[in-house]
Amino acid sequence: MSEKRAYLWDFDGACAPGEDGQSPVFVGWETFTLGVFQWVPTKDGAHLKKGKVVRRIKGRTHDPAPAYEAARAECARRNAEVRP
């Protein structure tokens, strides 16, 4: 994940392999997804939390780099719309 700021778009994959492909992968899993979400303030406004996932980007565990690139591109496109 990149910087945490209110209303910026980011992505995460709880069971995703590392971008370098070296992180452990659950045996037998061929694919994974990265969820694209927006950081939103909590009710008290003191912290940030992950908003709803609005898009899932699917990747192959043996070659995760293209999925990470696609997720970064999607977040960059959405963040360009957020920032003035």
Order of alpha helices (4+ residues) and beta strands (2+ residues): beta-beta-beta-beta-alpha
